Amino acid sequence: MLKLALFVCGVVLCAFLPQLPSLWNVSGLCLLSALLSRLGGRRLAWLSGLACAFLLGLGYADARAQWRRAQELPRAAWQQTLEFRGVVRGLPAPGEYGVRLQFEVEQVLSPGASLPSVVQLFVFARKGDTAPGLSWHAGQRWQLAARFRPRQSTANPFGFDAEQWLWSEGVLASGTVQPGAHLLNAAQDGQARVDRLRERLVLRIESVLGQQRAAGLVAGLTVGAQQRIARAEWQNLARTGLTHVVSISGLHITMVAGMVAGLVAWLLRRWPGGRIAPRLLIVGSGVLAAAVYAVLAGFSVPTQRTLYMLCCMALMLCWQRAWSGLHIWWMALTVVLLIDPFAVLAPGLWLSFGLVAALMLSSAGRRAPPGKLRQTLLAQWAATVASLLPLLAMFGNFPLLSPVANAFGIPYVSVLLTPLSLLAVILPWDGPLLLAGHLAEYFYRGVDWLAQWPMLQVAAAPWPLLLVGGIGSVWLLAPAGMPGRWLGASLLVPALCYRPAPPEVGTFRAVVLDVGQGLSLLIQTRQHALLFDTGAAEGGRWVLPQLQGLGIRQLDILLLSHNDKDHDGAAADIVAAMPVRQLLVGQQATLQQQGLLGRLCQRGQSWVWDGIRFDVLWPPAGASLPDDNSHSCVLRVASWRHALLVTGDAPMAVEERLVEDYGRQLHSSVLLPGHHGSRTSTSARWLQTVAPQLSVLSLGFLNRYRHPHPRVLQALQQQGLVLRTDADGLLTLTLGDALQFDCYRRQAARYWRAPAPCAAPSD
């Protein structure tokens, strides 16, 4: 079992390396370990065998990663339009602005071009706006052209990591479909037939239940159409800790397998079978039911992992050997990672296996099984303790009512709603579907009520504190009779109470968030925090996870430079999620459109926090300005030695006015150039006056506006160092006695993440 554990450790380590090791070096070390295990003494042979197991895991994951990297979109194909043929896989996901779908490439028609075997395609068109006859359905074959980009996305330390998810799912490129797509004959392979069946079932569910949220939940529980569940519902489910209940993964597949196996066992007790051992029939029927359900749910990566785990456990049970539960656990994890070594990047893998391990650990050593009620309470206690630290580490919050929500939600969905929904889609009558819809709506009403309760939010603790907290969790879950078991709770306290060290008095920290094509800048002093702009997307997507991870409990000022979606789009979400003591906006329209209360930022507003001076330099009070960008608030933040100047989208005309009014007072060590490096801002005179040592551009990777403009970028590079969120990810700058900076892509370099050109931290 120790060798299995070391093999798994080798696979896990590979996923977190900044660069892939040479396969020749790993293979050589593995061969050397194998030779030593044969030629050395007993102790050396034992140690060499352990080293060989670890190196086998590392080498296997390395080889799979090298093979996957070889399939990535070539740089020559970035932003190029390529023609190809392929099949729509899975269920297309319609949205407000078009359709997103997975596409399996059969043949690339553009000469000399290549594409990954699976790509993600976007058809940008509103519902009903597509050309007559042009619709996208599961299992269709198309010949089309698309403009492609690699899987690179935003890079922030907290919240959802799109690059990590795309790599683990094997989606190595995405493209925008161009006009002129041609529908070919439908694919006739098994996967296409299953996908068409799933789509027909979804359409039937929606025809009976309508476009209600209950229809999305029933479709998600039966055929894995989770894209039918609205984002608002996902947010409420996350606030109650119930997302796993509506995601087809370990819980539902295991439940279906258990129900079918239990039914077969009940039948065999009344009508014994023939020569086949009852144990084989019971286990085989459960695994077969799980396989059918996984296929019906789209055979997604999480369902595959669960099915492989069940198959492994079934084989162990049928082998008729005295395998311990822990041995079966390690065997199942090893098999899952052999089939999919990239599963180590999926939080669901560790949550599912971790919960199983916690249940085994908490029930170990008991002389007699507890009663059903006590057993349920102990299981919920083990699940809560086991999931507390991982959820806080991965998502920055933990639903306080999660134990209560799961105690009612799991049996309601798993025992009642899911079986009824599966039965309803099989039966030809609408009555069962209507009943399932009513049950789904009642479930949502309970979720809505529970989502109003507060959540435990903590700052992201460093790994030593997480390690200590993990030891405390294991200690708490130790078998009954372990001395001092409750002392394990004390080891959790440092991780739960951790707060990042704030800047010293007279020093401020500026964090430029990677929000894609937009701007969001957090400025921290010793006891205060100001957020300048919010980016375009929902607050929970990028900005709020970073604020929570950095330990920001409230904003003293939220400053929205002007009324533009990529600057104030997430403001309402942020105001709703955390206390904001003061709201300043560049335009009244921002307050009106988002239903907020605040006041205009105006030239002359000034304040001092912890030895740091803040000055609003633009716009003048009551000025009549020609466009939205001209209303952009211009803010200068200064310590005794260094200053930062941020201008929103202010154009050259505003820059000229500022130069005339302030002159050398504009001098700043750090400049965030206006309008993301557009040619409408950052004039030569402006740069000469500000004279920044460092310029920071906040923009999206391969954005459609082609920011930054080459002239502006060249001028900035001639002036000093240039950092970019699209290339470097989230940027952290500290301005006090010295100017220091670092970027997230350099701090958290991984082989599967785009490398950062960010220089080493500056002193």
ZAMARGU-4260 file (C-alpha; in steps of 0.2 Angstrom, whole numbers, plus 5000, padded with zeros to 4 digits):
<rodrens>
0) 5000/5000/5000 | 5015/5012/5003 | 5020/5010/4985 | 5003/5014/4979 | 5003/5030/4990
5) 5020/5035/4983 | 5015/5032/4965 | 5000/5043/4968 | 5012/5056/4976 | 5022/5056/4960
10) 5007/5059/4949 | 5002/5073/4961 | 5019/5081/4962 | 5020/5082/4943 | 5004/5093/4942
15) 5012/5107/4952 | 5029/5108/4944 | 5034/5124/4935 | 5041/5114/4921 | 5040/5096/4916
20) 5056/5086/4920 | 5065/5077/4906 | 5058/5060/4903 | 5075/5053/4900 | 5081/5059/4917
25) 5066/5052/4926 | 5067/5035/4916 | 5086/5034/4921 | 5082/5037/4939 | 5068/5024/4939
30) 5080/5011/4931 | 5093/5015/4943 | 5081/5012/4958 | 5075/4996/4950 | 5093/4989/4949
35) 5097/4994/4967 | 5081/4985/4973 | 5088/4969/4965 | 5106/4971/4969 | 5107/4979/4986
40) 5103/4973/5003 | 5086/4971/5010 | 5085/4989/5017 | 5092/4996/5002 | 5080/4986/4991
45) 5065/4992/5001 | 5070/5010/4999 | 5074/5008/4981 | 5057/5000/4978 | 5048/5015/4986
50) 5059/5027/4976 | 5055/5017/4960 | 5036/5018/4964 | 5037/5037/4966 | 5047/5039/4950
55) 5035/5028/4940 | 5021/5040/4945 | 5031/5055/4941 | 5036/5048/4925 | 5019/5042/4920
60) 5011/5059/4923 | 5026/5068/4914 | 5023/5057/4899 | 5005/5060/4898 | 5007/5079/4900
65) 5020/5079/4886 | 5008/5070/4875 | 4994/5082/4879 | 5005/5098/4877 | 5010/5091/4859
70) 4992/5093/4855 | 4990/5111/4860 | 4986/5125/4847 | 5002/5130/4838 | 5006/5148/4840
75) 5005/5151/4821 | 4987/5147/4823 | 4983/5160/4836 | 4969/5172/4830 | 4969/5163/4813
80) 4954/5157/4804 | 4955/5138/4800 | 4943/5127/4791 | 4939/5110/4797 | 4926/5096/4799
85) 4920/5088/4815 | 4905/5082/4826 | 4896/5092/4840 | 4899/5082/4856 | 4889/5083/4871
90) 4874/5096/4873 | 4876/5113/4866 | 4874/5127/4879 | 4863/5141/4873 | 4865/5158/4881
95) 4860/5176/4880 | 4873/5179/4866 | 4874/5163/4857 | 4879/5145/4859 | 4894/5136/4867
100) 4898/5119/4862 | 4911/5105/4862 | 4917/5100/4845 | 4927/5085/4840 | 4939/5088/4825
105) 4939/5075/4812 | 4949/5084/4798 | 4958/5100/4797 | 4955/5107/4779 | 4967/5122/4780
110) 4983/5118/4772 | 4997/5115/4784 | 4987/5118/4799 | 4983/5107/4814 | 4970/5108/4829
115) 4968/5099/4845 | 4956/5084/4844 | 4943/5093/4855 | 4940/5111/4854 | 4927/5123/4862
120) 4917/5133/4850 | 4907/5149/4852 | 4893/5154/4840 | 4890/5172/4844 | 4872/5176/4840
125) 4856/5180/4850 | 4843/5167/4851 | 4832/5169/4835 | 4845/5179/4826 | 4854/5165/4817
130) 4851/5162/4798 | 4837/5151/4793 | 4840/5133/4795 | 4857/5136/4805 | 4855/5128/4822
135) 4867/5117/4832 | 4862/5100/4839 | 4870/5086/4847 | 4878/5073/4835 | 4878/5084/4820
140) 4893/5085/4808 | 4898/5102/4801 | 4911/5109/4790 | 4915/5126/4796 | 4928/5139/4799
145) 4933/5147/4816 | 4945/5159/4822 | 4955/5151/4836 | 4964/5156/4852 | 4974/5146/4865
150) 4967/5141/4882 | 4975/5155/4891 | 4964/5165/4902 | 4965/5176/4917 | 4977/5172/4931
155) 4972/5176/4949 | 4977/5167/4965 | 4959/5164/4971 | 4943/5159/4964 | 4940/5149/4948
160) 4956/5145/4937 | 4950/5143/4919 | 4967/5138/4913 | 4968/5124/4926 | 4950/5118/4922
165) 4953/5118/4903 | 4969/5108/4905 | 4961/5095/4916 | 4946/5093/4904 | 4957/5092/4889
170) 4950/5107/4880 | 4966/5115/4873 | 4959/5128/4861 | 4943/5138/4858 | 4937/5146/4843
175) 4923/5158/4836 | 4913/5151/4822 | 4913/5162/4806 | 4899/5164/4794 | 4897/5150/4781
180) 4896/5134/4791 | 4889/5119/4781 | 4879/5105/4789 | 4884/5088/4784 | 4876/5071/4787
185) 4873/5066/4806 | 4886/5056/4815 | 4881/5038/4818 | 4893/5032/4831 | 4888/5027/4848
190) 4892/5044/4857 | 4882/5054/4844 | 4867/5043/4847 | 4868/5045/4865 | 4870/5064/4864
195) 4855/5065/4853 | 4845/5055/4865 | 4850/5066/4879 | 4845/5081/4869 | 4828/5074/4865
200) 4825/5071/4884 | 4830/5089/4888 | 4818/5096/4875 | 4804/5085/4882 | 4808/5091/4900
205) 4807/5109/4894 | 4792/5106/4884 | 4783/5099/4899 | 4790/5110/4913 | 4793/5126/4902
210) 4808/5137/4904 | 4808/5137/4923 | 4822/5134/4935 | 4814/5117/4940 | 4816/5111/4922
215) 4835/5115/4922 | 4837/5105/4939 | 4828/5090/4932 | 4838/5090/4916 | 4854/5092/4926
220) 4850/5077/4937 | 4844/5066/4923 | 4855/5069/4908 | 4869/5080/4915 | 4863/5096/4906
225) 4869/5107/4920 | 4871/5121/4908 | 4852/5123/4910 | 4854/5128/4928 | 4856/5147/4929
230) 4871/5156/4936 | 4861/5164/4950 | 4855/5146/4956 | 4873/5140/4956 | 4878/5155/4967
235) 4864/5150/4979 | 4869/5132/4979 | 4887/5137/4983 | 4881/5148/4997 | 4873/5133/5005
240) 4886/5120/5001 | 4874/5110/4990 | 4882/5111/4973 | 4888/5093/4974 | 4870/5088/4977
245) 4864/5094/4959 | 4880/5089/4950 | 4880/5071/4943 | 4896/5064/4950 | 4901/5052/4965
250) 4885/5055/4975 | 4872/5051/4962 | 4881/5038/4952 | 4885/5029/4969 | 4867/5031/4974
255) 4860/5023/4958 | 4873/5009/4959 | 4868/5006/4977 | 4849/5006/4974 | 4850/4994/4959
260) 4862/4983/4969 | 4850/4983/4984 | 4835/4979/4973 | 4845/4964/4965 | 4850/4958/4982
265) 4832/4959/4988 | 4826/4949/4972 | 4840/4936/4975 | 4834/4933/4993 | 4817/4928/4986
270) 4822/4920/4970 | 4840/4913/4971 | 4849/4913/4955 | 4858/4899/4946 | 4876/4895/4946
275) 4882/4913/4946 | 4887/4918/4964 | 4875/4931/4971 | 4889/4942/4976 | 4894/4944/4957
280) 4876/4947/4952 | 4874/4961/4965 | 4890/4970/4962 | 4889/4968/4943 | 4871/4975/4942
285) 4877/4990/4953 | 4892/4994/4942 | 4881/4991/4926 | 4868/5003/4932 | 4882/5016/4937
290) 4889/5014/4919 | 4872/5017/4911 | 4869/5032/4921 | 4886/5039/4918 | 4884/5037/4899
295) 4866/5045/4900 | 4874/5060/4910 | 4886/5063/4896 | 4901/5053/4903 | 4909/5069/4909
300) 4926/5068/4917 | 4919/5068/4935 | 4907/5054/4931 | 4921/5044/4923 | 4931/5045/4938
305) 4917/5039/4949 | 4913/5025/4938 | 4932/5020/4938 | 4932/5020/4957 | 4917/5009/4958
310) 4924/4997/4945 | 4940/4996/4955 | 4931/4993/4972 | 4919/4980/4963 | 4934/4970/4957
315) 4942/4971/4975 | 4926/4964/4982 | 4924/4950/4969 | 4942/4945/4972 | 4938/4937/4988
320) 4953/4944/4997 | 4954/4952/5014 | 4957/4969/5007 | 4955/4983/5020 | 4944/4998/5016
325) 4960/5009/5016 | 4968/4997/5003 | 4953/4998/4992 | 4953/5017/4993 | 4972/5018/4988
330) 4969/5006/4974 | 4954/5015/4967 | 4963/5032/4968 | 4978/5024/4959 | 4967/5017/4945
335) 4958/5034/4943 | 4975/5043/4941 | 4981/5030/4929 | 4967/5033/4918 | 4967/5052/4920
340) 4982/5059/4929 | 4976/5077/4926 | 4961/5073/4938 | 4973/5079/4952 | 4969/5097/4947
345) 4950/5094/4949 | 4944/5099/4967 | 4930/5087/4965 | 4942/5072/4965 | 4950/5077/4982
350) 4933/5081/4990 | 4925/5065/4985 | 4940/5054/4990 | 4943/5064/5005 | 4925/5062/5011
355) 4926/5043/5009 | 4943/5043/5019 | 4935/5054/5032 | 4920/5042/5034 | 4932/5027/5035
360) 4943/5035/5048 | 4929/5041/5059 | 4921/5024/5060 | 4937/5014/5062 | 4940/5004/5078
365) 4921/5003/5083 | 4917/4987/5092 | 4898/4988/5087 | 4890/4999/5073 | 4881/5014/5080
370) 4862/5016/5078 | 4856/5024/5061 | 4853/5041/5069 | 4870/5041/5077 | 4878/5034/5062
375) 4870/5048/5051 | 4876/5062/5063 | 4894/5055/5064 | 4894/5054/5045 | 4889/5072/5044
380) 4901/5077/5057 | 4915/5068/5047 | 4910/5076/5031 | 4910/5094/5039 | 4927/5092/5047
385) 4935/5084/5031 | 4928/5098/5019 | 4930/5113/5030 | 4948/5116/5026 | 4948/5111/5008
390) 4933/5122/5004 | 4941/5137/5013 | 4957/5134/5004 | 4950/5132/4987 | 4935/5144/4988
395) 4939/5156/5003 | 4922/5153/5011 | 4912/5139/5020 | 4893/5139/5022 | 4889/5139/5040
400) 4873/5130/5037 | 4881/5117/5026 | 4878/5103/5038 | 4860/5107/5040 | 4858/5110/5021
405) 4866/5093/5017 | 4857/5084/5031 | 4841/5088/5022 | 4847/5091/5004 | 4856/5075/5001
410) 4842/5063/5005 | 4829/5074/4997 | 4838/5075/4981 | 4847/5058/4981 | 4832/5047/4988
415) 4817/5057/4981 | 4820/5069/4967 | 4834/5060/4957 | 4825/5043/4956 | 4808/5051/4952
420) 4816/5062/4939 | 4825/5047/4931 | 4809/5037/4931 | 4799/5052/4924 | 4810/5054/4908
425) 4808/5035/4905 | 4789/5035/4906 | 4779/5042/4892 | 4767/5051/4903 | 4769/5069/4908
430) 4762/5067/4926 | 4779/5061/4934 | 4788/5075/4926 | 4776/5088/4933 | 4778/5080/4950
435) 4797/5080/4948 | 4796/5098/4943 | 4786/5103/4959 | 4799/5094/4970 | 4813/5103/4961
440) 4804/5120/4964 | 4802/5116/4983 | 4820/5111/4984 | 4825/5128/4976 | 4814/5137/4989
445) 4823/5129/5003 | 4840/5134/4995 | 4834/5152/4992 | 4830/5153/5011 | 4846/5145/5017
450) 4857/5156/5005 | 4852/5171/5015 | 4861/5166/5030 | 4880/5171/5032 | 4895/5161/5027
455) 4912/5159/5035 | 4924/5169/5025 | 4943/5168/5029 | 4959/5175/5020 | 4969/5162/5011
460) 4981/5154/5023 | 4999/5149/5017 | 5003/5131/5015 | 5011/5128/5032 | 4996/5133/5041
465) 4985/5123/5029 | 4996/5108/5033 | 4995/5110/5052 | 4976/5112/5050 | 4975/5096/5039
470) 4984/5087/5054 | 4971/5094/5065 | 4957/5088/5054 | 4964/5070/5054 | 4966/5071/5073
475) 4948/5076/5075 | 4942/5062/5065 | 4953/5049/5073 | 4944/5034/5080 | 4935/5035/5097
480) 4946/5032/5111 | 4961/5042/5104 | 4968/5052/5118 | 4966/5071/5116 | 4956/5069/5100
485) 4947/5086/5103 | 4964/5095/5104 | 4965/5093/5085 | 4953/5108/5084 | 4967/5119/5091
490) 4977/5115/5075 | 4963/5122/5064 | 4963/5139/5073 | 4978/5147/5065 | 4972/5143/5047
495) 4954/5150/5051 | 4961/5166/5060 | 4975/5170/5048 | 4975/5188/5041 | 4989/5193/5029
500) 5001/5206/5035 | 4995/5224/5030 | 5007/5237/5024 | 5017/5247/5036 | 5012/5265/5040
505) 5019/5276/5026 | 5018/5261/5013 | 5004/5256/5002 | 5001/5240/4992 | 4993/5241/4975
510) 4985/5225/4968 | 4980/5225/4949 | 4968/5211/4947 | 4968/5201/4931 | 4950/5204/4925
515) 4952/5202/4907 | 4948/5217/4896 | 4944/5229/4910 | 4952/5237/4925 | 4951/5233/4944
520) 4964/5240/4956 | 4965/5237/4975 | 4975/5249/4985 | 4978/5244/5004 | 4986/5255/5017
525) 4989/5249/5035 | 4970/5250/5040 | 4961/5255/5025 | 4956/5248/5007 | 4950/5257/4991
530) 4945/5248/4976 | 4946/5257/4959 | 4934/5250/4947 | 4928/5232/4946 | 4930/5225/4929
535) 4916/5219/4918 | 4910/5202/4924 | 4900/5197/4939 | 4908/5202/4955 | 4909/5184/4961
540) 4919/5178/4946 | 4936/5188/4949 | 4935/5203/4961 | 4926/5196/4976 | 4937/5180/4977
545) 4952/5191/4977 | 4946/5202/4990 | 4941/5188/5001 | 4957/5179/4999 | 4967/5194/5003
550) 4957/5196/5019 | 4947/5212/5014 | 4932/5212/5025 | 4926/5229/5020 | 4930/5243/5007
555) 4932/5260/5014 | 4930/5268/4997 | 4923/5260/4980 | 4928/5272/4966 | 4921/5269/4949
560) 4930/5279/4936 | 4916/5281/4924 | 4900/5273/4916 | 4908/5259/4906 | 4904/5240/4908
565) 4923/5235/4909 | 4925/5247/4923 | 4909/5247/4934 | 4900/5231/4928 | 4903/5221/4944
570) 4899/5236/4956 | 4882/5230/4961 | 4888/5213/4965 | 4902/5219/4976 | 4891/5232/4986
575) 4879/5218/4989 | 4892/5206/4995 | 4903/5216/5007 | 4901/5233/5017 | 4906/5248/5007
580) 4908/5264/5018 | 4909/5276/5003 | 4905/5275/4985 | 4912/5288/4972 | 4908/5288/4954
585) 4914/5297/4939 | 4896/5298/4931 | 4879/5299/4939 | 4873/5286/4926 | 4883/5272/4935
590) 4872/5275/4951 | 4856/5276/4941 | 4859/5260/4930 | 4865/5249/4945 | 4853/5256/4958
595) 4867/5262/4970 | 4869/5277/4982 | 4885/5287/4981 | 4892/5304/4975 | 4902/5310/4961
600) 4921/5310/4962 | 4928/5328/4959 | 4944/5337/4957 | 4950/5343/4974 | 4944/5328/4984
605) 4959/5323/4995 | 4962/5312/5011 | 4976/5304/5020 | 4976/5286/5026 | 4990/5279/5037
610) 5003/5292/5030 | 4997/5289/5012 | 4989/5304/5002 | 4975/5301/4990 | 4971/5315/4977
615) 4957/5315/4965 | 4964/5326/4950 | 4949/5324/4938 | 4935/5328/4933 | 4931/5346/4938
620) 4915/5349/4947 | 4901/5354/4935 | 4911/5352/4919 | 4903/5349/4903 | 4913/5335/4895
625) 4911/5327/4877 | 4910/5308/4881 | 4910/5295/4895 | 4929/5292/4894 | 4932/5311/4898
630) 4923/5309/4914 | 4935/5296/4921 | 4941/5299/4938 | 4960/5302/4939 | 4967/5296/4956
635) 4985/5299/4962 | 4991/5289/4978 | 5007/5294/4985 | 5019/5289/4999 | 5034/5300/5005
640) 5044/5293/4991 | 5034/5284/4977 | 5017/5288/4969 | 5004/5279/4958 | 4993/5287/4945
645) 4978/5279/4938 | 4967/5287/4924 | 4953/5275/4920 | 4950/5278/4901 | 4954/5297/4901
650) 4959/5302/4883 | 4973/5313/4878 | 4963/5329/4880 | 4961/5326/4898 | 4979/5322/4899
655) 4984/5339/4892 | 4973/5348/4904 | 4981/5339/4918 | 4998/5343/4912 | 4994/5361/4911
660) 4986/5362/4928 | 4998/5351/4938 | 5014/5350/4928 | 5028/5341/4938 | 5016/5337/4952
665) 5010/5323/4941 | 5027/5314/4943 | 5023/5296/4948 | 5034/5280/4950 | 5019/5269/4943
670) 5007/5273/4930 | 4992/5264/4924 | 4990/5271/4906 | 4973/5276/4901 | 4961/5266/4891
675) 4971/5250/4892 | 4985/5256/4881 | 4973/5263/4867 | 4980/5275/4855 | 4967/5288/4861
680) 4978/5290/4877 | 4996/5291/4884 | 5003/5306/4874 | 5021/5309/4873 | 5020/5325/4883
685) 5010/5315/4896 | 5023/5302/4898 | 5037/5315/4899 | 5028/5324/4913 | 5023/5308/4923
690) 5040/5300/4920 | 5035/5283/4927 | 5048/5270/4931 | 5035/5256/4929 | 5019/5256/4918
695) 5005/5243/4921 | 4993/5239/4907 | 4976/5230/4912 | 4969/5221/4897 | 4962/5205/4891
700) 4973/5192/4882 | 4971/5193/4863 | 4957/5206/4866 | 4946/5211/4851 | 4952/5229/4852
705) 4970/5224/4849 | 4975/5234/4865 | 4989/5240/4868 | 4992/5250/4852 | 5010/5247/4846
710) 5014/5265/4847 | 5009/5267/4865 | 5018/5251/4870 | 5034/5256/4862 | 5033/5273/4871
715) 5030/5265/4887 | 5044/5253/4885 | 5056/5267/4881 | 5051/5276/4897 | 5053/5261/4909
720) 5047/5243/4913 | 5030/5238/4907 | 5019/5224/4915 | 5003/5217/4908 | 4989/5208/4916
725) 4986/5198/4900 | 5004/5191/4901 | 5008/5192/4919 | 4992/5189/4928 | 4988/5198/4944
730) 5001/5210/4949 | 5006/5215/4967 | 5016/5232/4969 | 5022/5238/4986 | 5027/5257/4987
735) 5036/5263/5002 | 5054/5266/5004 | 5056/5255/4989 | 5046/5250/4974 | 5043/5231/4973
740) 5032/5221/4962 | 5028/5203/4958 | 5016/5194/4947 | 5005/5179/4950 | 5011/5169/4934
745) 5029/5170/4941 | 5024/5166/4959 | 5013/5151/4954 | 5022/5145/4939 | 5015/5128/4933
750) 5019/5118/4917 | 5001/5119/4911 | 5000/5138/4914 | 5006/5151/4901 | 5023/5157/4907
755) 5025/5175/4913 | 5038/5187/4905 | 5037/5196/4922 | 5054/5201/4928 | 5061/5196/4945
760) 5054/5206/4960 | 5061/5223/4960 | 5070/5231/4974
</rodrens>
